[in-house]
């Protein structure tokens, strides 16, 4: 039984044509650009509030 499985496995590996995959580069570029856009938009809308929240958090840690 194991010889049969081995032969089938080898046959499957050798019968497949080699594919040259480059990956999904445009997808990753789109995700990166959209993430950067979201960061810029959030920073522009709530930059002062986020800075104040960070300062309050750092002050509460340093006071303990």
C-alpha positions in Angstrom: 0.0 0.0 0.0 2.8 2.5 0.8 4.5 1.8 -2.5 1.3 2.6 -4.3 0.9 5.9 -2.3 4.5 6.8 -3.0 4.1 6.2 -6.8 0.9 8.2 -6.9 2.6 11.1 -5.0 5.6 11.1 -7.3 3.3 10.9 -10.4 1.4 13.9 -9.1 4.5 15.9 -8.5 6.1 15.2 -11.8 2.9 15.7 -13.9 2.2 19.2 -12.8 3.6 21.9 -15.0 5.9 24.4 -13.3 4.2 27.7 -12.7 6.0 30.9 -12.2 4.2 32.8 -9.5 5.1 36.3 -8.8 2.6 36.8 -6.0 0.0 39.4 -5.6 2.1 42.5 -5.8 -0.7 44.9 -6.9 -2.8 43.7 -3.9 0.0 44.4 -1.4 0.7 47.8 -2.9 -3.0 48.6 -2.7 -3.2 47.5 1.0 -0.1 49.6 1.8 -1.4 52.7 0.1 -4.8 52.4 1.7 -3.3 51.9 5.2 -1.1 54.9 4.7 -4.2 56.9 3.6 -6.1 55.8 6.7 -3.3 56.8 9.0 -3.0 60.2 7.4 -6.8 60.7 7.6 -7.1 59.7 11.2 -4.0 61.7 12.2 -5.4 64.8 10.4 -8.8 64.5 12.1 -7.8 63.4 15.6 -4.1 64.2 15.9 -4.4 66.6 18.9 -6.7 64.2 20.8 -4.4 61.2 20.1 -1.4 63.2 21.3 -3.2 64.2 24.4 -4.3 60.6 25.1 -0.7 59.4 24.7 0.6 62.2 27.0 -2.0 61.3 29.6 -1.1 57.6 29.4 2.6 58.4 29.7 2.0 60.7 32.7 -0.1 58.1 34.5 2.7 55.5 34.1 5.5 57.9 35.2 3.5 59.0 38.3 3.3 55.5 39.7 
